[in-house]
């Protein structure tokens, strides 16, 4: 992964830096007023101006020394290139970003309004759907025949640290033993891990649990392939519903009691999705930031989709499916790396409805290692964009759902949130704004630079009140991740070579032993230099630092404040000082 990323991102950042360094040299004899003559731009405060003046002399001297070595003819050519080539291209980029920002802001405001309405009006799923206890009021000894057969699937791959947690939690579910089948789908390549998992299954089987240990002779289709093959076993035919938990998920004992009634009493419901909770979110700053992002996803995006459209993307775990809906949708498909979202889209296009339970939480683990998190985000982002490419035409042509729902799935769910959001975040805040400080012919409106990101930040903070002090870190880190999501989006849209690359997210299983006093900025353990360095982040950090220094020296827009902080964030991540470190050795 690292070599591929260097091959794509590092040259881009280097090219930008070289190009704008040439622009800097051609501007060496200009003053700030010459560079930024727009009367609509407010002058910086006296304090900021004094900071600029205190450093401008030295930098200008260095620039003029370099400028003196450039022939007049070359200088004139570079000026023409800046005004005739770079400026028009940047203006087009600005215009495109403004349109995309407006689209993103409208979507965010709409989802926030729906989520707030659900919260204020207490429009819970129990008010929208029929829910009644099954059997003898929760008495597992009475009325077993009233309980439907439920299959619980636990897909795993070399999950040495967490396999006991997930298997134990599944075996602890409150449900009649003769109405429950547990499948452990082990795709592990480590023979020792396979033996341990199989032994754990035998231990629970000896206690009376109906648990099966299933393995394959290949990993075709990865998780989707394992789930698809697991559904072919003869004993699955007697089951009505299937609950899926990844290896690091630990459902509470009442999980089935709270979810299955929705499916039993509402025949058009295909999926009940629970919310994720995180046992290790205090491990480091990166896990705290992940928790903020995922909390927003569940509290706002999933809630809005469930309440208004009865559709959202299945999260791949902590959910219960109606097996007949899976079959009608065509079963599991491994054409993308987001098999969960793929199944949800296909089931929705056949008229099935979904419900999200925000008050039902399932404990899970966040990736605390940056490389693992980056791989996970690449898979999620690339897979969603690739799925959009493959299903857009099918969504338009289907006649089983309303036009309103089609528009939501195509425009809101896919286009804005899965594609454009990643593009505009990186291009506007990490490329266009920094680059604009060196091209006086281009300016950006205040609403795009300040109002839109501020509004989005406030809406996130409202849904994460306990993490409000982390908002600045969240902004900077999300912009760093935007670079990877941007690249992953493009790869998914064009279906490049790594569009189907699947890297299982590493789990450490250390939550029970976790020290809750872990400092926010935990220094990584000593390691080999090449293992902890991310060159693409460092390359972009230098580009941003260059832009900030230019604005500090010659500009009067004061963008350098934000750009310096963003450059620092790229440096910190690039040097490996984020998350925890697990040596490859």
NULUM-636794 format. One record per residue (C-alpha): residue number from 1; x, y, z. Coordinates in steps of 0.2 Angstrom, whole numbers. Layout:
N
(atom NUM,(X,Y,Z))
...
***
This chain:
585
(atom 1,(0,0,0))
(atom 2,(14,12,5))
(atom 3,(23,10,-12))
(atom 4,(7,13,-22))
(atom 5,(3,28,-12))
(atom 6,(20,36,-14))
(atom 7,(19,33,-33))
(atom 8,(2,43,-34))
(atom 9,(2,56,-21))
(atom 10,(20,61,-18))
(atom 11,(24,66,-36))
(atom 12,(8,76,-36))
(atom 13,(12,86,-20))
(atom 14,(30,88,-27))
(atom 15,(24,95,-43))
(atom 16,(13,107,-35))
(atom 17,(27,113,-24))
(atom 18,(39,115,-38))
(atom 19,(26,124,-49))
(atom 20,(21,137,-35))
(atom 21,(40,139,-30))
(atom 22,(42,146,-48))
(atom 23,(28,157,-46))
(atom 24,(35,163,-30))
(atom 25,(51,167,-39))
(atom 26,(42,177,-52))
(atom 27,(34,187,-38))
(atom 28,(49,191,-28))
(atom 29,(49,210,-32))
(atom 30,(31,212,-29))
(atom 31,(23,219,-13))
(atom 32,(8,212,-4))
(atom 33,(-3,225,-12))
(atom 34,(3,221,-29))
(atom 35,(-1,202,-26))
(atom 36,(-18,204,-18))
(atom 37,(-26,220,-25))
(atom 38,(-44,215,-22))
(atom 39,(-53,229,-12))
(atom 40,(-66,216,-5))
(atom 41,(-52,207,5))
(atom 42,(-51,214,23))
(atom 43,(-34,218,29))
(atom 44,(-26,208,43))
(atom 45,(-26,214,61))
(atom 46,(-12,224,67))
(atom 47,(-5,209,77))
(atom 48,(-5,198,62))
(atom 49,(2,211,51))
(atom 50,(16,213,64))
(atom 51,(20,195,63))
(atom 52,(20,195,44))
(atom 53,(32,210,44))
(atom 54,(44,203,56))
(atom 55,(47,188,45))
(atom 56,(44,196,28))
(atom 57,(61,204,26))
(atom 58,(71,189,28))
(atom 59,(60,178,17))
(atom 60,(59,192,3))
(atom 61,(78,193,4))
(atom 62,(80,175,1))
(atom 63,(67,175,-13))
(atom 64,(75,190,-22))
(atom 65,(92,181,-21))
(atom 66,(85,167,-30))
(atom 67,(75,178,-41))
(atom 68,(91,187,-47))
(atom 69,(97,171,-54))
(atom 70,(83,168,-66))
(atom 71,(84,176,-83))
(atom 72,(72,189,-88))
(atom 73,(65,179,-102))
(atom 74,(61,164,-91))
(atom 75,(53,176,-78))
(atom 76,(41,183,-91))
(atom 77,(36,166,-97))
(atom 78,(32,160,-79))
(atom 79,(22,176,-76))
(atom 80,(12,172,-92))
(atom 81,(10,154,-86))
(atom 82,(3,159,-70))
(atom 83,(-9,172,-77))
(atom 84,(-14,162,-92))
(atom 85,(-14,144,-87))
(atom 86,(-14,142,-68))
(atom 87,(-26,156,-64))
(atom 88,(-40,150,-76))
(atom 89,(-38,132,-70))
(atom 90,(-39,137,-52))
(atom 91,(-54,148,-56))
(atom 92,(-63,133,-63))
(atom 93,(-58,123,-48))
(atom 94,(-64,136,-36))
(atom 95,(-81,137,-46))
(atom 96,(-83,118,-45))
(atom 97,(-79,118,-26))
(atom 98,(-91,132,-23))
(atom 99,(-105,121,-31))
(atom 100,(-100,105,-22))
(atom 101,(-99,115,-6))
(atom 102,(-117,121,-8))
(atom 103,(-123,104,-12))
(atom 104,(-114,96,3))
(atom 105,(-120,110,15))
(atom 106,(-138,108,9))
(atom 107,(-137,89,12))
(atom 108,(-129,91,30))
(atom 109,(-142,104,35))
(atom 110,(-156,92,29))
(atom 111,(-150,77,38))
(atom 112,(-147,87,54))
(atom 113,(-165,94,53))
(atom 114,(-172,76,51))
(atom 115,(-161,69,65))
(atom 116,(-166,84,76))
(atom 117,(-185,81,73))
(atom 118,(-183,63,77))
(atom 119,(-175,67,93))
(atom 120,(-187,81,98))
(atom 121,(-203,72,93))
(atom 122,(-197,56,100))
(atom 123,(-201,47,84))
(atom 124,(-193,31,89))
(atom 125,(-194,15,79))
(atom 126,(-207,7,91))
(atom 127,(-219,21,86))
(atom 128,(-217,18,67))
(atom 129,(-217,-1,67))
(atom 130,(-226,-14,77))
(atom 131,(-215,-21,91))
(atom 132,(-221,-35,104))
(atom 133,(-212,-47,114))
(atom 134,(-210,-64,108))
(atom 135,(-215,-80,117))
(atom 136,(-219,-80,135))
(atom 137,(-214,-62,139))
(atom 138,(-196,-66,137))
(atom 139,(-197,-83,147))
(atom 140,(-186,-94,137))
(atom 141,(-193,-110,145))
(atom 142,(-211,-106,139))
(atom 143,(-218,-105,122))
(atom 144,(-202,-110,112))
(atom 145,(-212,-113,97))
(atom 146,(-216,-94,96))
(atom 147,(-197,-90,94))
(atom 148,(-191,-91,76))
(atom 149,(-175,-100,71))
(atom 150,(-161,-88,71))
(atom 151,(-144,-90,63))
(atom 152,(-129,-80,70))
(atom 153,(-114,-78,59))
(atom 154,(-97,-73,65))
(atom 155,(-85,-71,50))
(atom 156,(-66,-70,55))
(atom 157,(-49,-69,48))
(atom 158,(-34,-73,59))
(atom 159,(-43,-65,74))
(atom 160,(-32,-71,88))
(atom 161,(-35,-57,100))
(atom 162,(-54,-56,99))
(atom 163,(-61,-73,94))
(atom 164,(-65,-78,111))
(atom 165,(-75,-61,115))
(atom 166,(-86,-63,99))
(atom 167,(-90,-81,101))
(atom 168,(-93,-80,120))
(atom 169,(-105,-65,117))
(atom 170,(-114,-74,103))
(atom 171,(-116,-90,114))
(atom 172,(-123,-78,128))
(atom 173,(-137,-72,118))
(atom 174,(-154,-74,127))
(atom 175,(-163,-86,115))
(atom 176,(-170,-103,116))
(atom 177,(-155,-115,112))
(atom 178,(-165,-126,101))
(atom 179,(-170,-110,90))
(atom 180,(-152,-104,88))
(atom 181,(-138,-109,77))
(atom 182,(-121,-101,78))
(atom 183,(-109,-101,63))
(atom 184,(-91,-97,65))
(atom 185,(-84,-93,48))
(atom 186,(-65,-95,49))
(atom 187,(-55,-89,34))
(atom 188,(-39,-88,44))
(atom 189,(-23,-93,36))
(atom 190,(-13,-95,52))
(atom 191,(-15,-113,57))
(atom 192,(-12,-110,75))
(atom 193,(-27,-97,75))
(atom 194,(-38,-109,66))
(atom 195,(-34,-123,79))
(atom 196,(-38,-110,93))
(atom 197,(-55,-105,86))
(atom 198,(-60,-123,82))
(atom 199,(-56,-128,100))
(atom 200,(-66,-113,107))
(atom 201,(-81,-119,96))
(atom 202,(-79,-137,103))
(atom 203,(-79,-130,121))
(atom 204,(-96,-121,118))
(atom 205,(-103,-136,109))
(atom 206,(-99,-146,124))
(atom 207,(-109,-134,135))
(atom 208,(-125,-137,124))
(atom 209,(-123,-123,111))
(atom 210,(-128,-127,93))
(atom 211,(-112,-120,86))
(atom 212,(-103,-125,70))
(atom 213,(-86,-121,64))
(atom 214,(-85,-118,45))
(atom 215,(-69,-116,35))
(atom 216,(-66,-114,16))
(atom 217,(-51,-120,5))
(atom 218,(-49,-103,-2))
(atom 219,(-53,-85,2))
(atom 220,(-63,-81,-14))
(atom 221,(-74,-66,-12))
(atom 222,(-66,-62,6))
(atom 223,(-80,-59,18))
(atom 224,(-94,-59,5))
(atom 225,(-88,-76,-1))
(atom 226,(-88,-83,16))
(atom 227,(-105,-77,20))
(atom 228,(-112,-83,3))
(atom 229,(-105,-100,5))
(atom 230,(-111,-101,23))
(atom 231,(-129,-98,17))
(atom 232,(-128,-114,7))
(atom 233,(-127,-126,21))
(atom 234,(-143,-137,23))
(atom 235,(-146,-132,41))
(atom 236,(-148,-114,36))
(atom 237,(-164,-117,27))
(atom 238,(-173,-119,43))
(atom 239,(-168,-102,49))
(atom 240,(-179,-86,46))
(atom 241,(-167,-73,51))
(atom 242,(-148,-71,52))
(atom 243,(-138,-59,64))
(atom 244,(-121,-55,59))
(atom 245,(-106,-49,70))
(atom 246,(-88,-46,65))
(atom 247,(-75,-54,76))
(atom 248,(-73,-39,87))
(atom 249,(-91,-36,91))
(atom 250,(-99,-41,107))
(atom 251,(-118,-40,108))
(atom 252,(-127,-39,124))
(atom 253,(-138,-54,129))
(atom 254,(-154,-45,125))
(atom 255,(-149,-41,107))
(atom 256,(-160,-54,98))
(atom 257,(-175,-50,110))
(atom 258,(-174,-32,105))
(atom 259,(-172,-34,86))
(atom 260,(-181,-50,81))
(atom 261,(-198,-43,86))
(atom 262,(-197,-29,72))
(atom 263,(-194,-42,59))
(atom 264,(-208,-55,65))
(atom 265,(-222,-42,66))
(atom 266,(-217,-31,51))
(atom 267,(-216,-42,36))
(atom 268,(-209,-29,24))
(atom 269,(-194,-25,35))
(atom 270,(-178,-34,29))
(atom 271,(-165,-27,41))
(atom 272,(-163,-21,59))
(atom 273,(-147,-11,61))
(atom 274,(-140,-8,79))
(atom 275,(-128,6,83))
(atom 276,(-109,3,86))
(atom 277,(-101,7,103))
(atom 278,(-83,8,106))
(atom 279,(-74,0,120))
(atom 280,(-56,7,116))
(atom 281,(-61,25,111))
(atom 282,(-50,32,125))
(atom 283,(-35,23,119))
(atom 284,(-27,38,109))
(atom 285,(-32,54,100))
(atom 286,(-35,45,84))
(atom 287,(-48,33,92))
(atom 288,(-57,48,100))
(atom 289,(-58,56,83))
(atom 290,(-65,40,75))
(atom 291,(-78,39,88))
(atom 292,(-84,57,84))
(atom 293,(-85,53,65))
(atom 294,(-94,37,68))
(atom 295,(-106,44,81))
(atom 296,(-111,57,68))
(atom 297,(-113,44,55))
(atom 298,(-125,34,66))
(atom 299,(-134,48,75))
(atom 300,(-137,59,59))
(atom 301,(-134,49,43))
(atom 302,(-142,32,48))
(atom 303,(-156,40,58))
(atom 304,(-161,52,44))
(atom 305,(-161,38,31))
(atom 306,(-171,26,42))
(atom 307,(-184,39,47))
(atom 308,(-187,47,31))
(atom 309,(-183,34,18))
(atom 310,(-183,17,27))
(atom 311,(-166,15,18))
(atom 312,(-148,16,24))
(atom 313,(-132,7,21))
(atom 314,(-130,-9,31))
(atom 315,(-114,-7,42))
(atom 316,(-109,-25,39))
(atom 317,(-111,-30,57))
(atom 318,(-122,-28,72))
(atom 319,(-138,-31,61))
(atom 320,(-151,-44,58))
(atom 321,(-157,-48,41))
(atom 322,(-173,-58,35))
(atom 323,(-165,-72,25))
(atom 324,(-179,-72,12))
(atom 325,(-174,-54,8))
(atom 326,(-156,-59,6))
(atom 327,(-162,-72,-6))
(atom 328,(-173,-61,-16))
(atom 329,(-160,-48,-18))
(atom 330,(-148,-61,-25))
(atom 331,(-138,-65,-10))
(atom 332,(-121,-59,-6))
(atom 333,(-110,-52,-20))
(atom 334,(-91,-50,-20))
(atom 335,(-91,-37,-34))
(atom 336,(-85,-23,-23))
(atom 337,(-76,-22,-6))
(atom 338,(-93,-16,2))
(atom 339,(-103,-31,1))
(atom 340,(-114,-25,15))
(atom 341,(-119,-9,6))
(atom 342,(-121,-19,-10))
(atom 343,(-134,-30,-2))
(atom 344,(-143,-16,6))
(atom 345,(-145,-7,-11))
(atom 346,(-151,-22,-20))
(atom 347,(-164,-27,-6))
(atom 348,(-170,-9,-6))
(atom 349,(-173,-9,-25))
(atom 350,(-184,-24,-22))
(atom 351,(-195,-14,-10))
(atom 352,(-188,-20,6))
(atom 353,(-187,-8,21))
(atom 354,(-174,-5,34))
(atom 355,(-175,1,52))
(atom 356,(-161,8,63))
(atom 357,(-161,7,82))
(atom 358,(-151,21,89))
(atom 359,(-153,16,107))
(atom 360,(-147,-2,104))
(atom 361,(-128,-2,105))
(atom 362,(-116,-16,102))
(atom 363,(-98,-15,109))
(atom 364,(-84,-15,96))
(atom 365,(-66,-10,94))
(atom 366,(-59,4,84))
(atom 367,(-43,2,74))
(atom 368,(-29,11,85))
(atom 369,(-15,9,72))
(atom 370,(-15,22,58))
(atom 371,(-10,11,44))
(atom 372,(-25,-1,49))
(atom 373,(-37,14,50))
(atom 374,(-31,20,33))
(atom 375,(-33,3,25))
(atom 376,(-51,2,32))
(atom 377,(-55,19,25))
(atom 378,(-48,15,8))
(atom 379,(-59,0,7))
(atom 380,(-75,8,13))
(atom 381,(-73,24,2))
(atom 382,(-66,15,-13))
(atom 383,(-80,1,-12))
(atom 384,(-94,14,-10))
(atom 385,(-88,24,-26))
(atom 386,(-86,8,-36))
(atom 387,(-103,2,-30))
(atom 388,(-111,18,-36))
(atom 389,(-103,16,-53))
(atom 390,(-110,-2,-54))
(atom 391,(-128,1,-48))
(atom 392,(-132,19,-54))
(atom 393,(-141,13,-70))
(atom 394,(-150,-1,-60))
(atom 395,(-157,11,-48))
(atom 396,(-163,22,-62))
(atom 397,(-172,8,-71))
(atom 398,(-180,-1,-56))
(atom 399,(-199,1,-55))
(atom 400,(-201,-6,-38))
(atom 401,(-197,10,-28))
(atom 402,(-203,27,-29))
(atom 403,(-195,41,-38))
(atom 404,(-192,50,-21))
(atom 405,(-182,35,-15))
(atom 406,(-172,34,-31))
(atom 407,(-167,52,-30))
(atom 408,(-162,49,-12))
(atom 409,(-151,34,-15))
(atom 410,(-143,41,-31))
(atom 411,(-141,59,-26))
(atom 412,(-140,60,-7))
(atom 413,(-134,43,-2))
(atom 414,(-121,40,-16))
(atom 415,(-117,56,-26))
(atom 416,(-116,69,-12))
(atom 417,(-110,58,3))
(atom 418,(-100,44,-4))
(atom 419,(-92,54,-19))
(atom 420,(-93,73,-19))
(atom 421,(-90,75,0))
(atom 422,(-73,66,-1))
(atom 423,(-68,76,-17))
(atom 424,(-73,93,-11))
(atom 425,(-65,91,6))
(atom 426,(-48,87,0))
(atom 427,(-48,98,-16))
(atom 428,(-55,114,-8))
(atom 429,(-47,114,9))
(atom 430,(-30,105,5))
(atom 431,(-27,111,-13))
(atom 432,(-37,126,-19))
(atom 433,(-37,137,-3))
(atom 434,(-18,134,0))
(atom 435,(-14,137,-19))
(atom 436,(-25,152,-20))
(atom 437,(-13,162,-9))
(atom 438,(0,162,-23))
(atom 439,(-12,167,-37))
(atom 440,(-18,185,-35))
(atom 441,(-30,183,-49))
(atom 442,(-41,171,-39))
(atom 443,(-51,174,-24))
(atom 444,(-63,164,-14))
(atom 445,(-79,170,-5))
(atom 446,(-80,170,14))
(atom 447,(-95,159,15))
(atom 448,(-85,145,6))
(atom 449,(-69,147,17))
(atom 450,(-78,151,33))
(atom 451,(-96,149,34))
(atom 452,(-98,131,26))
(atom 453,(-85,122,37))
(atom 454,(-90,131,52))
(atom 455,(-108,126,50))
(atom 456,(-103,108,47))
(atom 457,(-92,108,62))
(atom 458,(-105,115,73))
(atom 459,(-118,102,68))
(atom 460,(-105,88,72))
(atom 461,(-101,96,89))
(atom 462,(-119,96,93))
(atom 463,(-120,77,91))
(atom 464,(-104,75,100))
(atom 465,(-105,86,115))
(atom 466,(-93,76,126))
(atom 467,(-80,78,113))
(atom 468,(-82,97,109))
(atom 469,(-64,101,114))
(atom 470,(-57,89,101))
(atom 471,(-66,98,87))
(atom 472,(-50,107,81))
(atom 473,(-40,90,81))
(atom 474,(-55,82,72))
(atom 475,(-55,95,58))
(atom 476,(-36,94,55))
(atom 477,(-36,75,55))
(atom 478,(-51,73,44))
(atom 479,(-43,84,31))
(atom 480,(-27,73,32))
(atom 481,(-39,58,29))
(atom 482,(-47,67,15))
(atom 483,(-32,65,4))
(atom 484,(-34,46,6))
(atom 485,(-52,46,4))
(atom 486,(-51,57,-12))
(atom 487,(-38,45,-20))
(atom 488,(-49,30,-15))
(atom 489,(-65,38,-22))
(atom 490,(-56,41,-39))
(atom 491,(-49,23,-39))
(atom 492,(-67,16,-36))
(atom 493,(-75,27,-49))
(atom 494,(-63,22,-63))
(atom 495,(-61,4,-55))
(atom 496,(-42,4,-55))
(atom 497,(-32,-10,-50))
(atom 498,(-33,-8,-31))
(atom 499,(-52,-6,-31))
(atom 500,(-55,-24,-26))
(atom 501,(-40,-24,-13))
(atom 502,(-46,-31,4))
(atom 503,(-35,-28,19))
(atom 504,(-43,-35,35))
(atom 505,(-44,-22,49))
(atom 506,(-32,-26,63))
(atom 507,(-40,-29,80))
(atom 508,(-29,-29,96))
(atom 509,(-42,-35,108))
(atom 510,(-35,-25,122))
(atom 511,(-50,-16,128))
(atom 512,(-52,-25,145))
(atom 513,(-34,-21,150))
(atom 514,(-34,-4,143))
(atom 515,(-28,10,154))
(atom 516,(-41,24,153))
(atom 517,(-28,37,158))
(atom 518,(-19,35,141))
(atom 519,(-14,52,136))
(atom 520,(-22,60,120))
(atom 521,(-5,62,112))
(atom 522,(3,45,115))
(atom 523,(21,44,107))
(atom 524,(23,29,96))
(atom 525,(34,15,102))
(atom 526,(52,15,95))
(atom 527,(52,7,78))
(atom 528,(61,6,62))
(atom 529,(61,23,53))
(atom 530,(53,16,37))
(atom 531,(39,7,46))
(atom 532,(33,23,54))
(atom 533,(35,36,40))
(atom 534,(21,40,28))
(atom 535,(30,49,13))
(atom 536,(14,55,5))
(atom 537,(8,64,21))
(atom 538,(26,72,22))
(atom 539,(26,78,4))
(atom 540,(9,86,6))
(atom 541,(15,94,23))
(atom 542,(29,103,14))
(atom 543,(17,109,0))
(atom 544,(6,116,13))
(atom 545,(20,124,23))
(atom 546,(26,132,7))
(atom 547,(9,140,4))
(atom 548,(7,146,22))
(atom 549,(25,154,22))
(atom 550,(21,162,5))
(atom 551,(4,169,12))
(atom 552,(13,175,28))
(atom 553,(26,184,19))
(atom 554,(17,192,4))
(atom 555,(-2,190,7))
(atom 556,(-15,199,17))
(atom 557,(-28,185,18))
(atom 558,(-22,177,34))
(atom 559,(-25,160,27))
(atom 560,(-8,155,34))
(atom 561,(-15,152,51))
(atom 562,(-26,138,45))
(atom 563,(-13,132,32))
(atom 564,(1,131,45))
(atom 565,(-10,121,57))
(atom 566,(-15,109,43))
(atom 567,(3,107,37))
(atom 568,(8,103,55))
(atom 569,(-6,89,55))
(atom 570,(1,81,40))
(atom 571,(19,82,47))
(atom 572,(13,73,63))
(atom 573,(4,60,54))
(atom 574,(18,58,41))
(atom 575,(31,55,55))
(atom 576,(20,42,63))
(atom 577,(15,51,79))
(atom 578,(-3,47,78))
(atom 579,(-12,31,85))
(atom 580,(-3,17,92))
(atom 581,(11,8,83))
(atom 582,(13,-11,79))
(atom 583,(29,-16,72))
(atom 584,(29,-26,56))
(atom 585,(42,-37,62))
***
